[in-house]
């Protein structure tokens, strides 16, 4: 099961969720680590321990970094990536709020190259929408939908270039999914050309504070 797991809750606040995630690490594409809207200013011992347990269980770890749609200084982004790698031994990176238009493509290309020079792999871009097609060629995985289940059901569309992409390069992150419909959300992502997905039941302001029920579906 190719599940991308952004679990944005502190391990001390919901240790049971982190334990369940560790026990099912093999079912994930990767786990996004986000201690403080990024790595934070100092290492968080709880996240160091969680990262170690996940890594030992076979999970790939992605360090969360906000790019602020191209407005954030690239040097600060790279500094965050270094902290993720040094403090939490992150394998790759999850670059959030990436620009989607062609005007931002050169800067994003430079950023991805810098991340790869640091050893980041995989590189995941999250514009949250279908970007200009050049973005997908830069990354290992691109999130082409992030939004509510109601929008995903009623208003999703994809451009012709996305139809031609290998499904393993695309991801859909859907929140507000009624728990009985989580298996349907996984199937829908596959039918829409995304082999990687992350359906959660949570709602804003932080829908990613809940672990996806998809991890436990195979146990039922």
N, C-alpha and C positions, 0 to 999 in steps of 0.2 A: 504494500500500500504506500503510495508516494504522497505523504502528508508533510507539508511545511508547517512547522509549529512555532508561531510567535506566542509565547506564554509570558505576558507582561504583568506578572504578579510576583512579589518578593517570595522567595522560598520559605521565609519565616512566617509569612502571612497565610500561605496555603501549602504547607509541606506535603499534604496528601496528594495534591495535583502533581507536584514535582516527583514524588515517589512513583506515581502511576506512569508518568512520562519516562522515568528511568527504566521501569520494568518493560516498557513497550518501545524502547529506543530503536529497535531493529525495524520497526514499521514506519519510520519517518524518513523523509528526504533529508531534512536537517531541522535543527532547533535554533531559533533566534534568541540570543542572549541580550537582554536589555535592562541592565541594572539601574540606570538613571537617565533615561532618554539618551542612551549611549553608554560608554563604559564607566562614567562617573569620574570624579577627581582623584579617588583613591580606590584600591581594590576592595571589593565587598566580600568578606570571608564566606558569607552564605552562598554567594554566586560562584566563588572559587570552588567550594565543595560540590555544589550542584553541577558545575561544568565538569569537574573531575569524575563524578559518578556517571554522568551522561556519556562522557568520552569512553570510560571503561566499559559501558554497556553497548558501545558501537555507534553512537550518534555522531553525526557531523555537526559542528557548532558554527553558527554565523554571528558575528558581532554586529549589533544594530548601530547604524550611524544615520543621522538625519542630514540630508543635503539641502533642505529648505528650497527645493525647486531651483537649484543653481545659485541661490543667493549667499550660501555659506562659503566662507573662505576654504579653498581646497586644502590648505595646509592644516587647518583645524580638523578637517575630515580625516586626513592621513594620520594626524596625531591620535585621533580616536581609534583608528584601525590598529595602530601600534599598541595602544593600551589594551585593546581587546586580545591581541595576540600574546602580549607579555603577561597579562594578569590572568586571563581565562583560557589561554591556549586555543583561541578561536581558529578554526580551519579556514573559514571564508568570511564573507561580509554580506550584510543585508543593507543595501543603500536605499533608504526610504525617501519618499517625496522627491523622486527624480523628475526632472523636466521630461515632457513628452513631445514637445515640438521640435522640428528640425533645427531651429536656431540654437538649441542647447546641446546638440549632438557632439560638436567638437570638444566642448568642455567635459562632457560626460566620458568621451573617449579617453581624454587625458587622465581623468580620475580613475577609470577602470585600469588603465595601464599602470598607474602608480600603485593601485591596490595589488595588482598581480606581481609587481616588482617586490612587494612586501611578502609575497607568498600566499596571498589570499586566494583560496579555491575551495568551494565555488564562489563566484561573484553573482549575487542576486540583485537585480534592479527592481524597484517598486515605483513605477509611475502611477499605478492604480487604474490606468486606462490603457487602451491600445495606443502606444506611442508611434512616432514615425518609425518605419521598419528598420532603420539602421541601428536602433537601440538593441534590438534582439540579437543582432550579430555580435554585439560587444560582450554580452553576458552569457553565463551558463544557464541562467533562468531569469525570465522576466515576468513580473506580475502584471497581467493585462486587465485584470478586474480586481478591485477592492471595493466592496460596498455591501449594502443590505440585501438580504434574501429577496425581499419584495422587488427591488430593482433588478436583481439578477434574473428573476422569473419573468418580469414584465417588459424590461427595456434593454436587455442585453443584445448586442449585435457585434459582429466582428468584420473587419475589412478583409478584402480578398487576399491580401498578403499573409494575414494570420492563418487563413485556411491552409495555406501551403507550408506552414512551419511544422517541424517535428513536434509532436505533443510534449515530448520531454523537455522542451525549451520554454514552455509556457505554464503559468500558474494562475489560479483564481483563488482569492481570499474572500470568503463570504461570511458575514456575521448576521446575527438575528435569525438563524435557521431554527425553526421549531425542532426539538430533539427527535421526534419520530421521522422527520424528513431529512435528517443528516445523511443516511445512505443514498437518498435521492440526489442530494447536493453533490455527493462524490460522483455518482453516475452522470449527472448533468455536466459536470466539469469535463469528464472524459468525452462525452458526446460533443462538447463544444471545443474540443481540440486541446485541452489542458490536461496533461497526465499528472500534474502536481496540483494539489489543492489544499485548502485549509478552512473547512466549514466549522463555524463555532456558533453556539447558542447565545452568546453574550450580546449586549446592546451597548451603544455609546453611553457615557463618554469613553469607556475602555472595554470594548467587546473582547479584547484579547486577554483579559484577566481570567478567562475560563478555558480549561483544557477541552479540546474537541472530543465529543463523544465517539467520533469515528475511530479513535484509537482502540476503543473497547468493543466495537461492533463485532469483530471476529470472535470475541469470547462468548457471544450470546447464542 
